[in-house]
Amino acid sequence: MKIRVTSDDVSLFHLAVQHYGNALEWWRIAERNGGLDPDLTLFDAPVQLDIPEPGQRGDGSGLPAS
């Protein structure tokens, strides 16, 4: 799922709570979007992010990259 975020969204931790119910799942969003920094307050303009389905990552394993 693609969403638009701004600095008002604050962090990937906040997005992870909204989409997964757990702030510790922030790495799923970061990994899907090229290792994005979890701090979104530095964005000057809206950015489109890809939010993976729960349990998915780039290779479908559901595990963080090693």
HELIX and SHEET records of a PDB file:
HELIX    1   1 SER A    7  ASP A    9  5                                   3    
HELIX    2   2 LEU A   12  TYR A   20  1                                   9    
HELIX    3   3 ALA A   23  GLU A   25  5                                   3    
HELIX    4   4 TRP A   26  ARG A   32  1                                   7    
SHEET    1   A 2 LYS A   2  VAL A   5  0                                        
SHEET    2   A 2 VAL A  47  ASP A  50 -1                                        
END                                                                             
